[in-house]
Amino acid sequence: MPYIAINTTEKLSNEKKDKIKAELGRLIAVIPTKNEASLLVDFSGDHSFYRAGALVNGAYVELRLYHKSDFEPKRKFTEGVFDLLAKELGVDKGHVYLNIIELENWGGGGTLK
């Protein structure tokens, strides 16, 4: 199950969340074995981000994956997320940050995998 957390300075309407969630579902499929059916998305809006001491309009995205994936699909996913947040939230790509955490163990469905 991929998990995506999006923290942004923008206040997000349910309509905007649904639109971004749908596109994330499409984007996650570029990573082999990942798909929208198993995707968990967590939104947090209206944050304050400071970069180099200045308040900026930005976003921080975290992707957690069960097991390692190849670099190229992760790069495509990352660039797609940058494009998505620029388009939907008006966030400059220079103020979007994304990390990917790949886990060997994952708890879900009442057990540890």
N, C-alpha and C positions, 0 to 999 in steps of 0.2 A: 504494500500500500504506500504509494507516494504521499507525502505530506508537504503542503506548501503553505507557509505563513507569509502574509503580506502586511507590512507595517508602512503606513503612508501618512503624509501630512494632510492629505485630502480627507474631507468628510465624505463617506461613501453611502450613497443611497442603496436600497435593496436592488433597484434596477441596475445600477452600476456594478454592484457585486455579482449579480447574475450574469451580466455580460462578460465581465472579466473571468469569472469561474468557467463559463462555457468555452472561452478561448484557451484558458489554461488546460482544460480537458483535451482540446485539440493538440496543443503544444506538447503535453506530456507524452503523447503517443510517439514522438520522434525518438524517445528512449526505449530501446527494446524491452519487452515484457511489461511496460507501464501503459496504463490506459485510464480513461475517464471513469470507468466503472469502479475502480478501486481508489480513486483520488479523493483525498481529504484536503479541503482548503479552509484556511483560517484567516479572516480579515480583521485588521485593527486600523482604524482611521483616526484622523484628527490628532496625530502625534506632532511633536515639535522636534525637528532635526536641526542640529547645529553642526556645521562643517567649517573647520578653520575659524571657529569662533563666531560665525555668522549664521543666522537663521536661514534655512533653505527649504524650498519646496522639493521634497524627495521621497524616496521609498527604499525600504530594506526588505529583501525577499530571502527566505530560507527554504531550500528544498531538501527534504530528507528522503533517502532511498534505502530500501532493503536490498542489500548487496551492491557491489560495485558495478558501474556501467562504463562503457568506453567514453573517451574524451569528446569525440566529434558529435555524438548525439547530445551530450550535455552542453556543448558550445552552441548548437543550434537552438536548444531549448532556452538557454540564457539570452541569446540575442533576440529570440522571439518575445521573451518576457520584457526586455528593454523596449522593444518596439511597441508592444501592447500597452505598457504603462505610459509611454510618451503619447500614444494616440488617445487612450481613454481617460487619462488623468492630467495630461499636459505636463508631465514631469520630465524635465530635461534628463536625457540618458546619462549625463555626467553626474547626476545626483541620484542615480539608482544603483544600489549595491545588492549583490546576490551571492549567497554561499550555498554550497552543496555538501551535505553530510551523508556519507554512505555507511550504513550500519550492517553489521553481521548478524545482529540479533534484533528482533522486533516482536513486541507483544501485541496480540490482537486475537479476537475470537476466544478469549478466555485462556490463552496459553502463550508461551514464549516460543518463537520460531527461530 
